[in-house]
């Protein structure tokens, strides 16, 4: 069933190191319990794990913080068990934009004629290319539209510059109230185009452009067959095929309004 702007987040198919942080309790994590059984009689780590399993845990991140205070060994082992390494050739980094015409309340989409769906413009990052530059370049290549990064009040876990940090030097976990061109969000999923198992991350950046400008011709790759489409923002949820892209547009519109822009959507 298609969902609109007010939908709640669905369960992610990402591996646990890329998904939203929902941390298992000892009772929920079979590897954690197996470790308790194997090591509880022979090592400090096992004994700490067993104590933690017996006393239960708090909710999600709060449970982890409580564990760190009570049983540092357990806390470190839970981090270890939730950490995965992904080699570079098994992770595809793609970058795209949610490009808005603020004056006309429109969003830039592509119509993929090969698979007959609407999508946001995006594509793979080039070697040594920044994510933002990749997003802008790929948008131009796929649509023929020159777009400009849009500075928004985006809640981000990127750290503020040194001259904006607090006197004690501590960085906030989340920075807000500082307009930037950070990515507004990302989608993660198994790469359906890879000939070997690989995971894909698509990072979306906010941008702006004039929807009345004529697209440049001849910018697409030889194998691409895409039409450039400007649609009213209010209609995007009914056109985009993938819920993750709908969520990217919704989040960008929220950040646009939070920054102080007036937009109908």
Backbone bond lengths (Angstrom), bond angles and torsions (degrees), N, CA, C in turn:
res aa  C-N    CA-C-N  psi(-1)  N-CA   C-N-CA  omega(-1)  CA-C   N-CA-C  phi
1 X - - - 1.459 - - 1.522 109.26 -
2 X 1.333 116.41 131.49 1.449 120.30 179.69 1.513 110.31 -71.63
3 X 1.316 116.71 145.35 1.449 121.01 179.53 1.518 110.25 -119.67
4 X 1.313 116.60 149.93 1.454 121.11 -177.48 1.512 112.25 -99.07
5 X 1.340 115.38 -157.65 1.455 120.59 -172.29 1.512 113.15 -65.30
6 X 1.345 118.42 -29.25 1.456 120.20 -172.63 1.527 112.70 -92.92
7 X 1.322 117.13 14.89 1.456 119.72 -176.03 1.518 111.68 -68.32
8 X 1.325 115.02 156.36 1.458 120.87 175.18 1.514 108.75 -93.42
9 X 1.333 118.18 152.45 1.463 120.06 -177.41 1.512 111.79 -60.87
10 X 1.322 116.45 137.66 1.455 120.34 176.78 1.515 109.78 -87.20
11 X 1.325 115.86 169.95 1.460 119.78 176.17 1.512 109.24 -66.04
12 X 1.310 116.77 133.07 1.452 120.74 -177.19 1.515 110.77 -81.49
13 X 1.343 115.95 146.78 1.458 120.85 174.54 1.512 111.41 -93.71
14 X 1.330 117.50 7.57 1.457 121.19 -178.35 1.520 110.76 -69.92
15 X 1.335 117.29 152.69 1.462 118.76 166.70 1.513 109.74 -58.33
16 X 1.340 116.70 159.53 1.457 118.40 -172.13 1.518 112.79 -63.05
17 X 1.349 118.69 -22.94 1.451 118.61 -179.63 1.527 112.36 -80.37
18 X 1.347 117.25 -8.69 1.449 119.91 179.09 1.527 112.23 -116.50
19 X 1.315 117.66 -16.35 1.456 120.58 -176.77 1.517 111.14 -78.68
20 X 1.347 115.08 173.20 1.458 119.79 173.81 1.525 109.07 -57.61
21 X 1.335 118.24 142.72 1.467 120.69 -171.27 1.517 113.07 -73.71
22 X 1.329 116.29 92.44 1.453 122.19 172.49 1.520 106.24 -114.98
23 X 1.323 117.10 108.75 1.448 121.30 -168.99 1.526 110.36 -94.66
24 X 1.331 118.38 131.91 1.457 120.44 -178.51 1.517 112.12 -72.91
25 X 1.310 114.80 145.78 1.459 119.52 169.86 1.524 107.96 -79.30
26 X 1.329 119.83 165.08 1.463 120.37 177.04 1.520 112.03 -55.97
27 X 1.334 116.87 -37.21 1.459 119.28 -179.29 1.520 112.30 -67.83
28 X 1.330 117.92 -24.09 1.458 121.72 -177.52 1.521 113.09 -91.89
29 X 1.299 118.22 -14.89 1.465 121.75 -172.48 1.524 109.30 -108.28
30 X 1.347 118.37 102.48 1.478 119.77 -176.12 1.517 113.32 -60.63
31 X 1.336 117.86 -36.63 1.467 119.45 179.50 1.525 110.73 -65.41
32 X 1.307 115.72 -36.76 1.456 120.69 178.32 1.527 110.53 -62.44
33 X 1.348 116.86 -44.81 1.461 121.14 -179.46 1.525 110.85 -68.32
34 X 1.332 116.67 -38.39 1.465 119.14 177.70 1.520 110.82 -61.78
35 X 1.328 116.12 -39.46 1.462 119.96 178.60 1.521 110.52 -63.00
36 X 1.327 115.86 -38.22 1.465 119.33 177.07 1.523 110.51 -59.36
37 X 1.326 116.13 -46.77 1.458 120.16 -175.84 1.518 111.57 -66.02
38 X 1.330 116.35 -38.40 1.462 119.80 -176.43 1.521 111.69 -72.35
39 X 1.349 116.41 -41.31 1.463 119.13 -167.26 1.517 115.19 -108.54
40 X 1.331 118.28 -5.52 1.463 118.43 -167.81 1.523 113.19 -64.30
41 X 1.334 118.59 -24.82 1.456 119.85 -177.50 1.523 112.78 -96.55
42 X 1.345 117.37 -2.12 1.458 117.10 -170.21 1.513 115.42 -129.71
43 X 1.325 119.33 -5.08 1.460 118.11 -176.94 1.516 110.72 -150.00
44 X 1.336 116.91 155.12 1.467 119.90 176.21 1.514 112.49 -59.65
45 X 1.354 117.50 -36.63 1.459 119.74 178.92 1.520 110.18 -63.68
46 X 1.331 116.24 -46.54 1.455 119.73 -179.70 1.514 112.23 -62.05
47 X 1.327 116.99 -41.25 1.462 120.11 179.39 1.526 110.89 -64.10
48 X 1.328 116.59 -40.81 1.459 120.03 178.83 1.518 110.99 -66.48
49 X 1.347 115.94 -40.49 1.457 119.38 177.79 1.523 111.05 -62.00
50 X 1.309 115.88 -42.99 1.465 119.72 -179.71 1.524 110.47 -62.96
51 X 1.341 118.04 -43.16 1.464 120.30 178.44 1.520 110.89 -60.59
52 X 1.337 116.05 -41.23 1.455 119.81 -178.65 1.524 110.69 -67.18
53 X 1.330 116.83 -39.94 1.457 120.15 179.54 1.520 111.53 -63.80
54 X 1.317 116.65 -35.79 1.460 120.74 -178.56 1.523 112.23 -72.28
55 X 1.316 117.36 -34.74 1.458 119.30 -175.25 1.515 112.60 -90.55
56 X 1.353 119.45 -4.00 1.456 121.20 179.82 1.513 110.68 79.45
57 X 1.322 115.78 -168.33 1.459 119.04 -177.55 1.509 109.98 -149.14
58 X 1.326 115.61 165.55 1.454 121.34 176.93 1.512 110.91 -81.85
59 X 1.297 116.73 -165.82 1.457 121.43 -177.38 1.511 110.92 -90.06
60 X 1.323 116.47 125.05 1.454 125.82 170.46 1.534 112.55 42.04
61 X 1.340 117.22 -122.73 1.469 119.75 -173.23 1.516 111.77 -62.81
62 X 1.337 118.09 -35.84 1.463 120.18 179.07 1.520 111.22 -61.43
63 X 1.346 115.80 -36.66 1.464 119.75 177.04 1.511 111.60 -63.05
64 X 1.339 116.17 -37.85 1.462 119.48 178.31 1.517 111.49 -65.86
65 X 1.316 117.11 -42.59 1.460 120.20 -179.94 1.520 110.67 -65.33
66 X 1.318 116.26 -39.07 1.462 119.51 177.46 1.515 110.62 -64.46
67 X 1.335 116.23 -38.93 1.460 120.36 178.35 1.522 111.08 -62.77
68 X 1.333 116.94 -41.67 1.456 120.85 179.49 1.523 110.60 -58.88
69 X 1.342 116.74 -40.31 1.454 120.42 -177.90 1.524 111.73 -71.47
70 X 1.341 116.68 -35.09 1.469 120.37 -173.94 1.523 111.46 -92.80
71 X 1.340 116.76 -46.94 1.458 122.04 -175.13 1.524 110.03 -133.78
72 X 1.332 118.23 84.45 1.470 119.51 -178.72 1.522 113.22 -56.72
73 X 1.325 118.29 -33.36 1.461 120.40 -179.93 1.520 111.07 -64.35
74 X 1.315 116.35 -39.73 1.459 120.29 177.87 1.516 110.18 -65.91
75 X 1.311 115.87 -43.66 1.465 121.34 -179.49 1.530 110.56 -57.85
76 X 1.332 116.82 -45.79 1.453 120.14 179.76 1.521 111.81 -66.04
77 X 1.347 116.35 -38.05 1.460 118.57 -179.06 1.524 111.80 -70.27
78 X 1.314 116.76 -33.79 1.467 118.96 177.22 1.526 110.46 -67.37
79 X 1.312 117.16 -37.16 1.471 119.53 173.88 1.525 109.72 -62.13
80 X 1.313 116.52 -45.93 1.455 121.95 -179.03 1.523 111.44 -57.90
81 X 1.346 116.60 -43.31 1.457 120.21 -177.02 1.519 112.48 -73.36
82 X 1.326 118.35 -21.82 1.459 120.49 -179.33 1.526 112.41 -95.30
83 X 1.327 117.85 -0.08 1.463 121.98 -175.12 1.526 110.67 -98.26
84 X 1.320 115.62 127.26 1.464 121.96 175.03 1.519 109.78 -119.79
85 X 1.324 115.99 148.54 1.464 121.66 173.04 1.515 108.63 -104.95
86 X 1.328 116.67 134.09 1.457 122.05 177.78 1.523 108.53 -122.63
87 X 1.328 119.57 115.17 1.462 120.40 179.72 1.523 110.92 -65.54
88 X 1.320 116.24 155.83 1.462 121.04 -174.06 1.521 112.56 -60.05
89 X 1.336 117.38 -32.43 1.463 118.53 -178.19 1.527 112.70 -80.06
90 X 1.329 117.16 1.34 1.461 120.97 176.74 1.525 111.67 -114.55
91 X 1.337 116.70 9.50 1.466 120.66 178.55 1.519 109.07 -132.00
92 X 1.318 116.27 122.61 1.457 122.75 179.80 1.525 108.41 -98.96
93 X 1.323 117.31 120.53 1.455 121.70 177.13 1.519 108.91 -99.98
94 X 1.323 115.74 114.10 1.452 122.51 179.72 1.524 108.83 -116.12
95 X 1.327 117.07 148.09 1.464 121.44 -177.77 1.524 109.38 -134.77
96 X 1.331 116.02 139.74 1.451 120.53 -179.77 1.509 111.03 -148.52
97 X 1.321 116.03 -178.09 1.457 120.38 -178.95 1.526 111.25 -127.73
98 X 1.314 113.71 152.50 1.464 121.86 160.58 1.523 103.47 -104.66
99 X 1.320 116.33 98.50 1.458 121.80 -175.48 1.522 109.82 -97.90
100 X 1.322 115.93 124.62 1.460 122.17 -176.78 1.527 110.68 -116.22
101 X 1.321 115.53 141.40 1.462 121.71 164.06 1.523 104.74 -95.92
102 X 1.327 117.13 99.54 1.459 121.55 -172.37 1.527 111.53 -64.60
103 X 1.327 117.41 -35.94 1.461 120.55 -176.62 1.523 111.61 -69.36
104 X 1.326 117.26 -28.62 1.460 120.95 -175.25 1.529 112.53 -113.93
105 X 1.338 116.95 2.98 1.466 122.46 177.49 1.529 111.87 54.65
106 X 1.333 115.56 49.08 1.456 120.83 178.61 1.530 110.12 -122.09
107 X 1.325 115.30 156.34 1.461 121.72 178.46 1.523 108.50 -124.30
108 X 1.311 115.61 144.08 1.472 122.32 -177.21 1.526 110.60 -87.42
109 X 1.331 116.87 120.57 1.462 122.96 177.06 1.523 109.45 -123.36
110 X 1.313 115.15 167.92 1.463 120.74 169.47 1.528 108.02 -118.92
111 X 1.326 115.22 146.02 1.456 121.56 172.27 1.518 106.66 -102.90
112 X 1.342 116.01 111.92 1.452 122.14 -178.41 1.526 108.10 -83.34
113 X 1.317 115.98 101.87 1.469 119.45 -174.51 1.523 112.47 -70.58
114 X 1.333 116.07 -22.71 1.466 118.71 -179.20 1.519 111.69 -69.60
115 X 1.346 116.83 -41.84 1.470 119.54 -179.03 1.527 112.34 -114.12
116 X 1.334 116.67 5.07 1.463 122.18 170.22 1.530 113.17 61.27
117 X 1.332 116.59 49.80 1.465 120.31 175.78 1.524 110.06 -141.18
118 X 1.341 115.41 156.47 1.460 121.99 170.69 1.525 108.94 -86.88
119 X 1.329 115.70 141.76 1.464 121.54 179.22 1.528 109.83 -144.34
120 X 1.326 115.39 166.53 1.459 120.95 167.13 1.521 108.61 -83.66
121 X 1.332 118.16 146.43 1.468 120.03 177.61 1.527 111.35 -69.21
122 X 1.321 115.77 136.99 1.468 120.88 -178.65 1.519 108.60 -167.22
123 X 1.336 116.55 169.74 1.449 120.34 175.97 1.517 111.33 -179.66
124 X 1.324 115.41 172.77 1.464 120.49 -176.00 1.524 111.99 -68.81
125 X 1.311 114.07 143.60 1.462 121.87 176.18 1.520 109.59 -73.37
126 X 1.326 116.54 140.69 1.461 121.20 173.72 1.530 110.11 -79.28
127 X 1.307 116.55 160.01 1.460 121.58 178.45 1.527 109.87 -59.45
128 X 1.320 116.37 131.63 1.469 124.88 178.44 1.533 113.59 67.29
129 X 1.308 118.89 11.60 1.457 122.68 178.98 1.522 109.76 -91.83
130 X 1.337 117.19 139.75 1.465 119.39 176.57 1.523 109.51 -70.10
131 X 1.328 116.25 156.74 1.461 119.79 -179.09 1.523 111.50 -63.97
132 X 1.325 117.45 -41.95 1.460 120.42 179.79 1.529 110.88 -63.16
133 X 1.330 117.11 -45.61 1.465 119.68 178.39 1.523 111.53 -62.06
134 X 1.321 116.16 -37.97 1.464 119.69 177.98 1.525 110.87 -63.61
135 X 1.330 116.51 -41.46 1.463 120.63 -179.76 1.529 110.97 -63.26
136 X 1.329 116.73 -44.02 1.458 121.27 179.95 1.524 110.68 -66.37
137 X 1.338 116.40 -44.37 1.469 120.48 -179.59 1.524 111.47 -63.32
138 X 1.344 116.61 -47.31 1.458 120.16 -178.12 1.526 111.32 -63.79
139 X 1.323 117.18 -37.17 1.462 119.79 177.36 1.526 110.34 -61.98
140 X 1.326 116.38 -43.28 1.461 119.66 178.59 1.529 111.24 -65.28
141 X 1.326 116.83 -44.19 1.460 119.76 -177.67 1.525 111.49 -63.84
142 X 1.331 117.52 -38.24 1.467 120.13 -176.01 1.527 113.08 -83.50
143 X 1.341 117.10 -26.93 1.466 119.23 -175.08 1.521 114.38 -115.94
144 X 1.336 118.22 -20.51 1.439 121.17 -173.83 1.521 113.53 76.72
145 X 1.335 116.82 11.11 1.461 122.36 -178.31 1.529 109.68 -104.45
146 X 1.332 116.41 129.26 1.460 121.27 173.70 1.522 108.84 -82.02
147 X 1.307 117.12 119.35 1.463 120.75 -177.27 1.527 109.86 -115.34
148 X 1.322 115.25 158.17 1.461 122.27 -179.05 1.527 108.90 -118.64
149 X 1.329 118.70 131.58 1.470 120.11 176.91 1.528 110.87 -55.43
150 X 1.307 116.39 140.27 1.457 122.35 -177.61 1.524 109.01 -107.99
151 X 1.321 116.66 118.09 1.458 121.50 179.94 1.527 109.31 -79.22
152 X 1.323 115.49 119.69 1.460 121.14 -176.47 1.517 110.72 -130.51
153 X 1.316 114.99 160.58 1.464 121.41 172.79 1.526 107.54 -79.74
154 X 1.322 115.70 88.12 1.466 122.90 -176.28 1.517 109.08 -103.57
155 X 1.300 117.24 122.79 1.463 120.23 173.04 1.525 107.86 -65.51
156 X 1.326 116.38 119.76 1.462 120.27 -173.37 1.518 110.84 -138.08
157 X 1.308 115.53 153.24 1.461 121.35 174.04 1.515 111.63 -95.30
158 X 1.324 116.80 4.75 1.466 119.84 169.06 1.526 108.30 -67.73
159 X 1.306 116.91 145.04 1.460 119.95 -176.74 1.524 110.96 -85.04
160 X 1.334 117.22 145.83 1.466 120.10 178.22 1.530 110.19 -71.17
161 X 1.341 117.11 160.41 1.473 119.86 177.26 1.521 111.18 -58.52
162 X 1.315 116.09 158.68 1.465 121.22 -175.04 1.524 112.17 -57.73
163 X 1.338 117.74 -36.87 1.460 119.37 -177.25 1.526 113.29 -75.16
164 X 1.347 116.92 -5.09 1.457 120.63 177.65 1.527 112.48 -109.20
165 X 1.311 117.00 2.36 1.453 120.32 -178.56 1.524 110.44 -81.47
166 X 1.314 115.69 162.52 1.455 120.79 -179.45 1.523 110.30 -68.39
167 X 1.322 115.56 164.38 1.461 120.57 -176.52 1.522 113.13 -61.89
168 X 1.340 116.28 -29.25 1.461 118.75 -178.95 1.527 112.23 -82.66
169 X 1.340 116.69 -1.42 1.456 120.23 177.00 1.509 114.64 80.66
170 X 1.330 118.04 1.22 1.458 121.36 -178.46 1.532 110.14 -81.45
171 X 1.320 116.62 133.69 1.451 121.08 177.87 1.526 110.14 -91.46
172 X 1.332 118.41 139.22 1.465 119.84 175.31 1.519 110.03 -68.46
173 X 1.335 116.79 151.53 1.457 118.86 176.15 1.526 110.86 -65.11
174 X 1.325 116.61 -39.00 1.461 122.00 178.37 1.528 108.69 -128.13
175 X 1.321 116.80 129.87 1.458 121.98 177.88 1.521 109.34 -103.79
176 X 1.330 116.44 128.75 1.460 122.50 175.88 1.520 108.83 -133.20
177 X 1.325 115.67 166.80 1.454 120.51 177.47 1.509 114.31 80.44
178 X 1.332 117.11 7.17 1.468 121.34 179.15 1.524 108.77 -123.89
179 X 1.345 119.05 101.32 1.465 120.57 -179.40 1.526 111.87 -55.22
180 X 1.310 115.72 138.68 1.465 121.30 -177.89 1.524 109.20 -154.93
181 X 1.320 115.18 176.63 1.464 120.94 174.29 1.526 110.34 -110.35
182 X 1.336 117.13 29.71 1.463 120.40 174.20 1.529 110.27 -62.25
183 X 1.328 116.82 160.72 1.461 118.88 177.63 1.535 109.87 -68.88
184 X 1.341 115.58 144.72 1.466 119.85 -176.71 1.522 111.81 -82.61
185 X 1.323 116.84 -20.04 1.460 121.01 179.94 1.514 109.74 171.14
186 X 1.326 115.94 177.62 1.460 120.45 -176.64 1.516 110.39 -147.16
187 X 1.321 115.81 153.48 1.462 123.29 174.37 1.526 108.54 -115.54
188 X 1.330 116.55 142.14 1.459 121.45 179.87 1.527 109.64 -130.39
189 X 1.330 115.90 135.99 1.462 120.30 -179.21 1.527 109.51 -166.76
190 X 1.345 117.80 159.64 1.464 119.51 174.96 1.525 109.88 -61.05
191 X 1.325 116.48 136.21 1.459 120.72 -176.37 1.529 110.14 -73.81
192 X 1.340 118.17 112.99 1.472 119.52 -176.97 1.527 113.20 -75.29
193 X 1.323 118.10 -10.97 1.461 120.91 -177.40 1.521 113.52 -101.20
194 X 1.314 117.36 -1.40 1.463 120.69 -177.41 1.521 110.41 -84.11
195 X 1.336 116.31 141.61 1.466 120.16 178.91 1.521 112.15 -84.50
196 X 1.336 117.86 -2.45 1.457 121.96 171.80 1.527 107.35 -140.45
197 X 1.335 118.44 159.76 1.471 119.33 -175.72 1.520 111.93 -54.12
198 X 1.311 115.37 126.33 1.466 121.27 179.48 1.519 108.55 -152.73
199 X 1.317 115.11 152.26 1.455 121.12 178.06 1.518 108.55 -109.70
200 X 1.325 115.71 148.04 1.458 120.95 -175.73 1.515 110.83 -121.97
201 X 1.327 116.02 135.69 1.454 121.45 173.50 1.518 109.27 -121.44
202 X 1.328 116.70 126.61 1.461 121.73 179.11 1.522 108.14 -112.26
203 X 1.313 116.91 118.02 1.462 123.31 -177.83 1.531 108.72 -102.92
204 X 1.336 116.12 124.15 1.464 120.92 -175.87 1.522 111.25 -105.78
205 X 1.334 115.00 135.62 1.454 123.12 179.55 1.528 109.17 -118.47
206 X 1.327 116.29 146.13 1.454 121.35 177.23 1.523 109.72 -79.62
207 X 1.324 115.88 139.10 1.465 121.12 178.79 1.519 108.59 -147.14
208 X 1.315 114.91 168.53 1.459 120.35 178.93 1.526 109.31 -136.88
209 X 1.344 115.23 153.01 1.463 121.23 179.12 1.525 108.48 -162.40
210 X 1.321 115.27 169.62 1.463 122.82 -179.96 1.530 108.70 -94.30
211 X 1.324 116.24 115.72 1.463 120.00 -176.36 1.522 112.76 -71.54
212 X 1.345 118.11 -10.96 1.469 119.95 178.85 1.524 112.18 -90.61
213 X 1.331 116.96 -6.86 1.467 120.16 179.67 1.528 110.35 -73.20
214 X 1.319 116.54 143.04 1.458 120.98 178.73 1.523 110.50 -77.57
215 X 1.335 117.86 131.27 1.466 119.82 178.44 1.523 111.95 -65.06
216 X 1.337 115.90 143.59 1.457 121.45 173.44 1.526 109.08 -71.09
217 X 1.304 117.62 136.30 1.462 121.08 179.12 1.528 111.05 -89.55
218 X 1.318 116.12 156.75 1.454 121.89 173.94 1.510 115.23 77.85
219 X 1.344 118.41 21.65 1.463 120.91 -177.65 1.525 113.30 -94.97
220 X 1.329 117.65 -14.59 1.465 120.65 -175.24 1.521 112.26 -80.95
221 X 1.343 114.33 156.19 1.467 119.99 172.64 1.529 108.83 -64.39
222 X 1.333 115.79 159.16 1.461 120.30 -175.29 1.528 112.52 -60.05
223 X 1.332 116.38 -32.58 1.463 120.01 -175.82 1.520 113.37 -87.97
224 X 1.338 117.54 -8.75 1.463 120.51 -177.48 1.528 110.84 -82.35
225 X 1.322 114.99 146.69 1.458 121.52 179.34 1.527 107.55 -140.07
226 X 1.339 115.27 78.39 1.461 121.41 -169.25 1.529 110.77 -123.36
227 X 1.320 115.41 142.36 1.455 121.64 171.87 1.529 109.03 -106.09
228 X 1.325 116.44 141.88 1.461 122.23 177.14 1.520 109.29 -86.90
229 X 1.335 116.18 130.27 1.462 120.63 -175.80 1.529 110.29 -135.67
230 X 1.322 116.45 127.32 1.457 121.47 168.37 1.518 107.43 -102.15
231 X 1.329 117.31 125.10 1.458 120.13 -179.21 1.530 109.02 -127.67
232 X 1.332 117.70 152.21 1.467 119.23 174.24 1.529 110.37 -56.67
233 X 1.318 116.29 137.57 1.464 120.03 -178.22 1.523 111.03 -55.50
234 X 1.322 116.72 -38.01 1.463 120.75 -178.37 1.527 112.56 -63.34
235 X 1.331 117.31 -19.52 1.469 120.74 -178.81 1.524 112.86 -98.06
236 X 1.316 117.67 -5.54 1.467 120.46 -173.91 1.524 112.12 -63.15
237 X 1.324 117.12 -39.07 1.467 119.88 -178.10 1.521 111.76 -63.41
238 X 1.319 116.86 -29.60 1.456 120.10 179.15 1.510 114.09 -83.98
239 X 1.333 117.05 -11.13 1.464 120.48 -178.27 1.526 112.73 -105.12
240 X 1.327 117.94 -41.95 1.461 120.45 -177.30 1.529 110.70 -63.97
241 X 1.325 116.03 136.89 1.472 120.63 -177.05 1.522 112.57 -78.64
242 X 1.330 117.15 -32.65 1.456 120.22 -171.57 1.524 111.26 -105.61
243 X 1.334 115.29 131.54 1.458 121.18 -177.99 1.522 111.63 -61.70
244 X 1.326 117.93 -35.29 1.458 120.31 178.70 1.511 112.30 -59.91
245 X 1.334 117.19 -36.96 1.459 120.65 177.99 1.526 111.40 -73.24
246 X 1.331 116.79 -36.03 1.470 120.35 173.55 1.523 109.62 -59.07
247 X 1.326 115.85 -44.26 1.469 120.26 179.88 1.531 111.01 -64.27
248 X 1.339 117.10 -35.29 1.473 120.40 179.06 1.525 110.72 -64.84
249 X 1.328 117.32 -40.89 1.468 120.30 177.50 1.525 109.94 -66.95
250 X 1.322 116.63 -44.62 1.473 120.55 179.85 1.525 111.00 -58.27
251 X 1.347 116.96 -46.55 1.464 121.21 -179.09 1.530 110.65 -63.85
252 X 1.323 117.93 -39.99 1.462 120.74 179.64 1.525 110.69 -64.47
253 X 1.322 117.15 -42.31 1.464 120.86 178.33 1.531 110.18 -62.71
254 X 1.326 116.66 -40.77 1.469 120.06 176.92 1.522 110.88 -60.15
255 X 1.331 117.03 -43.76 1.471 120.58 -179.23 1.528 111.35 -69.05
256 X 1.332 117.22 -34.66 1.464 120.94 176.28 1.522 110.12 -60.36
257 X 1.313 116.31 -46.46 1.475 120.40 179.91 1.524 111.37 -67.67
258 X 1.326 116.17 -39.87 1.465 119.34 179.57 1.529 110.72 -63.04
259 X 1.311 117.04 -30.98 1.460 121.36 -179.23 1.530 112.07 -75.16
260 X 1.336 115.90 -19.81 1.454 118.96 177.36 1.504 115.39 116.49
261 X 1.330 117.37 -0.08 1.454 120.35 176.72 1.525 110.30 -76.35
262 X 1.330 116.63 148.38 1.452 122.45 173.42 1.523 108.12 -99.93
263 X 1.334 115.00 125.81 1.466 119.28 -177.75 1.513 108.56 -148.65
264 X 1.314 116.83 138.66 1.465 122.44 177.37 1.507 108.78 -92.15
265 X 1.329 116.70 123.39 1.466 119.89 179.15 1.518 109.34 -156.39
